[in-house]
Amino acid sequence: MPTRPRPRDRYTTFLVAQFADKPSETPVYAVRVRAAAEALATVTALTQGAGKPAIVGSLSTRTTKVMKLKPGDVRRV
């Protein structure tokens, strides 16, 4: 039984934290892109280098669909 073709452009939703001086005020962003480096660059550009970004996790495909994130979207969570 043939399976349906998978898209070649796979996206992952990374959770990126923007660490600053106070750990209690660390914002976390959900970024849907193809690569981890791209997620870090997106958050750095968004926050204008106001801290050091780090990937702290990822979201499942199901959660990404519920949040209605499209490729290239960035949302603070």
C-alpha positions in Angstrom: 0.0 0.0 0.0 1.6 3.3 -1.1 2.0 6.0 1.4 1.3 9.6 0.7 4.3 11.6 -0.4 5.9 13.7 2.4 6.8 17.3 1.7 10.6 17.9 1.3 10.5 21.2 3.2 10.1 20.1 6.8 9.5 22.7 9.5 10.1 22.5 13.2 8.7 24.7 15.9 11.6 25.6 18.3 11.2 27.2 21.7 13.8 29.9 22.0 14.4 31.8 25.3 16.0 35.2 25.2 18.1 35.3 28.4 18.6 38.6 30.0 20.0 39.9 33.4 16.9 38.8 35.4 16.0 35.1 35.0 12.4 35.7 36.1 11.8 38.0 33.1 13.0 35.6 30.4 10.7 35.6 27.4 10.2 32.4 25.4 9.3 32.4 21.7 7.8 29.7 19.5 9.5 29.9 16.1 8.5 27.7 13.2 11.4 27.4 10.8 13.6 24.8 9.1 16.8 24.9 11.2 17.8 25.8 14.7 20.3 28.5 13.5 17.4 30.2 11.7 15.3 30.2 14.8 18.1 31.8 16.8 18.7 34.4 14.1 15.0 35.3 14.0 14.7 35.9 17.7 17.9 37.9 17.8 16.6 40.1 15.0 13.2 40.4 16.7 14.6 41.5 20.1 17.4 43.6 18.5 20.1 41.7 20.4 18.8 42.4 23.9 20.2 39.2 25.3 21.5 35.8 24.4 19.0 33.5 22.7 19.1 29.8 23.4 16.9 26.9 22.2 15.2 25.4 25.2 12.9 22.9 23.4 10.4 22.3 20.6 6.7 21.9 20.1 4.9 18.8 18.7 3.2 19.0 15.4 -0.2 18.7 17.1 0.5 21.7 19.4 1.8 23.7 16.4 -1.4 23.0 14.5 -3.6 24.0 17.5 -1.6 27.3 17.8 -2.1 27.8 14.0 1.6 28.6 13.5 2.6 28.9 9.9 6.2 28.6 8.5 8.1 31.7 9.5 5.8 32.6 12.4 7.1 33.8 15.7 4.9 34.0 18.8 5.7 34.7 22.4 4.5 31.9 24.7 
